[in-house]
């Protein structure tokens, strides 16, 4: 069973799809991402990493909601990631961006 199938099975067993419209899923992604960020608040990156179990939980929540949104919109996650990587490769060519943290408009 794929991750998407497991997420859908969990959701469908509880009849929650009715509550998972795209607006609410986008909100939930943002809220869970904020909870992930909160783990690092007032800490160095190294200090935040020490709470790896909380990081795993919050990152999983972000991904689960993202998977549900992709499913609602009938999007293939591998396909949209590949598409975005192609776009990013064009915006950030290796010869200009390697070892450079500048955004694409500054390259």
N, C-alpha and C positions, 0 to 999 in steps of 0.2 A: 504494500500500500504506500503510495507517495505521500509526502508531507501535505500536499493540497487535499488529498483524499482523507487523510486523518483529521485535518482541520474541519473539513466539511462534515465528516461523520460526527465529530464532537458537537458541532453547531446544530446539525440536523436532528440529532438525538434529543436536543433540548428545544427544538422548534424556535431557534433564535434568528433564523435568516430574516424573518419579518422585521427585526430590529436593526438589521445591518445594511442600511442604505449607504450610498457612496458618501454622502455628507457626514453621517455619523461615523463611518469608518475612517474618513479623513481626520475628523476630530479626535478619534480614539488613537490614531497613529501619532498625532501631535502630543496628546496627553501622555501616552506611554513613552515617547521619545523624551519628554520633559522629565519623567520619572527616571529614565536612564541617565539623563544629564544631572539630575539631583544627586546621584551617587558620587559624582565628582565635585560637587559644589564645595568650595572652600578647601579643596584638597589639591595636592599635586596629582598628575596623572598616575604616578606610581602608587600613591596612597589610595586613590580610587580603585585601582586594579586589585587591591587586596580584598575587595568585596566581590569576588568573581561570581559567587552564586547569585547575588542580586543583579549583577550585570547580565548574567545568562537569562534570568527570569524576565527582566525588562526588555532585553533585546528580542527574546522570543515573543513577547507581547506585541512589539512593533512589527515583527515579521508576520505573525499570525494575522493581524489586522490588514497588513499589506497583501497577504495571500488572499484574504477574503475579498478585498477590493478588486484585485486582479480577477478573481473568479466571477464576481458580480458583473464585471465589464467584459467577460469572456476574453481576457488577455492571457497570453502565454508568457509566464515569467521569464523563462530562458530567452524567448524571442525579444521581449522588451529590454532586457539587460543587454543582449547582444547589440540591439539597435542603439542603445545609449552609449555603449562602449565605442561603437563606430563613430558616433557624433563627437564623443570626447577625444578620440584619437585625432580627429580633424582639428578640434579646438586646441589641443595640447600636443602638437607633434613632438616626438622625442628630442629632436635636435634643438628645439627652443625651450622645452619645459623640463628636461632632466636636471635634477638638483636645483630646481627653481620653483618657488612657491607662488609666483605671480599668477594672477588670474589671466584668463585668455585675452582679455582686452588690454592687458599690460605686456603681453609677450611681443 
